[in-house]
């Protein structure tokens, strides 16, 4: 299993064999509150690191989800549009948003590992 990498916008990516699984962190879902709507990118969409890739709406607000890495969307989590509350229940496991074929694996070096992300979160409190 590969290590998770995190963005300062609270997205995570787990990469194996050049393909990344992307979602939002537990911290992000707690900040959002009850998620009521998820809009995912279409399969085949080309995404750029740091650019909008999905939208999550909660009872509090709508939030853009940014691509942690650049690449092409190869799969989406079809369960999320019909069951957006899954994000609140399993943000870092079953509620992944999409899978992406990375176009530049070197972008991963700019993301935080688990220890760095935990330190980043501690600085927010």
N, C-alpha and C positions, 0 to 999 in steps of 0.2 A: 504494500500500500504506500502510495506517495504521501508526502507531507502536504498539509494544507498551507496555502498562502493567503494573506489578507490584504485588503486595501484600507486606506484611511476612511473610505466611505462605507465600510462595513460589509463589503462583498468578500466572499471566499472563492477560491478555485483549488481544485485538487486535480493534478495532472498525472496521467498515466499514458505512456506510449504516444505522446504528442497530442492527446485529447484531454481537454479540461472539462470538469463538471463545475458549474457555477451556481452560487446561491447567496443568500444574505445570512449574516451571523445572528446568533441568538440575541446579542446585544441590540442589533438593528430591529428585530421583530418586537422586542420588548419596548423599544422607543416608539415604534409605530402604533402599538396597541392592536386591537382586533382587526385583522386583515379581512377585507370584504371583496377585493377584486385584484386579480393579477393579469397583466397583459404581457405576453411573451413574444419574443422575436419569431419570425418565420424561419423554418428550416431553409438553409441556403443563404441566409442573410450574412453579409460580411460586416463584422464589427471591428471597431478600432478601440484600442486600450483607452480607458477614461471617458469614452463617449456613451451616451444613453443606449441601453440595450433592452430594458424592460421597464414596466411601471407597476408599482404596488400601491393600492389604495387601502387605507384603513379608516376607521371611524374618526380618526384625528386628522389625517392629511393624505395627500397623494405624494409619492416619492419616486424619483427616477432611480433605476438601478443601472450602474455603470459597468461596462465590460472591464474586468480586471486584466484581461489580455486581448490581443488582437487575433482575429481568425474568422472562420466560417462556422455558423451554427449548423450542427449535424443532427441534433435531437432536441426536443423540448419535453418538459414534464407535463404530459397531457392531463394529469390529475389536478393540476393547480387551478386552471380556469373554473372548473366545476366545484372545486373544494379549496378555496383560497385560505380557509382557516388552518389548513395543513401547515402553512408557513408558521403560525403561532405554536403549533404542536411539535414540529420537527424541522426547524429552520436549517439545521446543519446536517440533516440526514435525508429523509424521504422528500423534503420540500425543496430539492434542488430545482433551479429554474430552467437551465439549458446546458447542453454539452456543445463544446466548441473545439474545432480542429485548429490548433495554434499555428499562426503564421510566423511567429518569432518567439521561440522559447526563451531567448535572452531577456524578454520583458519580465520574466518571473523574478529576476534578481532585484528588481525594484520594489517587490512586494514584501510584506512582513511575514516572518515565520510565527509560529504560535507564541513563543516567548516575547517577541517584539510587539505582537498585537496585544498581549495581556498587559504589557507595560504601557502601551498607548492608551488602552482602556482605563488603566489606573490613573493616568494623567488627566482623563476627562472628568473624573469624579471630584 
